[in-house]
Amino acid sequence: MKNQIVKYFLITFVIIVLDQVVKMLVYYNMDMGTKGQIMIFGSWFKLHYLTNPGMAFGMKLDFVYGKLILTVFRIGAMIAIGYYLHMLIVKNANKGLTICIALILGGAIGNLIDSIFYGVWFDNAPFDAPSRWFHGQVIDMFYIDIWEGYLPDWIPLLGGDYMALWPVFNIADASIFVAICFIIIYQKRYFKKDEEEATVDVNMEQTLNE
């Protein structure tokens, strides 16, 4: 059992290290924005260094302690996901599901490190942040440039805004996204054991009541 726990949490650790190494390389070797762009595959896939001050897609809680609340929430979510991963391992759950949760945990911790420490390490907290700690901005770099431009004015709420069709993301984001996609696609397979156990419990209860 101990070896199984180490194996799955090692996946989480690898994602964290890989995510942080890439972010460090970007921070120390790239200029921010269009000036520092590096083309990888033509103009549709490139490295584009920017920082994300809040949640996914640049959204944020727009008040003084919004970022702090978001960071604290991420810490709670990380603890919950870590506990869930441990329970999956102990229960010998589906390997695919367990790997996915390990990937999600790695991605969550990767971005959490940015939020907690980067405001101090890299001094990238917003100028109006009440504290450098817990107000760091997440570093993003992978950009799939499918389309970008101004949205038509007739679109509700977003009309007239400049928007990229695909957001700039990092390894932590990709890890979470891929894991969630696999869980959605293979949910029947991943949760089959739980469904079978639930069916057995119902059948036993019916038998006892007869």
Secondary structure, DSSP 8 states (H G I E B T S, - for coil): -HHHHHHHHHHHHHHHHHHHHHHHHHHHH--SSGGG-EEEETTTEEEEEEEE-SSGGG----STTHHHHHHHHHHHHHHHHHHHHHHHHHTT--HHHHHHHHHHHHHHHHHHHHHHHHHHHS--S-TT-S-STT---EEEEEEE-S-EEE--TTSTTTTT-EEESS--B-HHHHHHHHHHHHHHHTHHHHTHHHHHHHHHHHHHHHHHH-
